[in-house]
Amino acid sequence: MGRGVGAGLRIVVALASTLSVAGCAAAGSPGGDPGPTSPGPTSTGPTSTGPTTSAGPVLPRPLTPVTARELREYCPAVDAQHFDGETAAVLDIYLCSASDILSTNGAGSDALPDVQRASRVIAGGDELLAAYSVPNAAATADACIQLAADPLIVWVNTIGGVTPVYAPVDECGFPTRAATEAFNGVELETILETRAGGQPVPGEPSN
């Protein structure tokens, strides 16, 4: 009787152990078959395209360059940059220009000496600096008109020296309307004027 009971107990224990091991393997024990898995959630949000790039001017220097050495003190020939907005540090604002004057007297047309001029802003400077402090627009991926637009450069004089700055630009790199209006709205005093083949002459106030 005792021997039969003992044998029966050993059979029951062995069977229970087998079932326990099988259950662990089904539950994903190491080395077991994990079975089919359901796919994770799929993102439907927008895909990142990276940071937006600001537009820059079509030209970093004046459309008609100033070449007279006498004017370089006011208008150094280096690439212009965006104005940093530190208006309190500005001592003076200069505008420099170069142009040909054409005479139509008589039957022909004669080109007079090239005129280059350095001027100081004496009115409208605050509005000009405020307009030039505006950030450039974001660059567009669309096609833009291929045009060599004047960057409307002004030269800002601070204790650190004279720095050329360009007008803020739209998405195609052209000066904004507000910056153009501010540039055209200043009042100027001519500092120095030169003509090709002649000597520099002191300037007079001009609009």
PyMOL commands that set and color helices and strands:
alter all, ss='L'
color gray80, all
select helices_A, chain A and resi 2-26+69-71+87-89+125-132+177-184
alter helices_A, ss='H'
color red, helices_A
select strands_A, chain A and resi 92-99+102-103+110-111+115-123+154-158+161-165+187-195+201-202+205-206
alter strands_A, ss='S'
color yellow, strands_A
deselect
rebuild
show_as cartoon
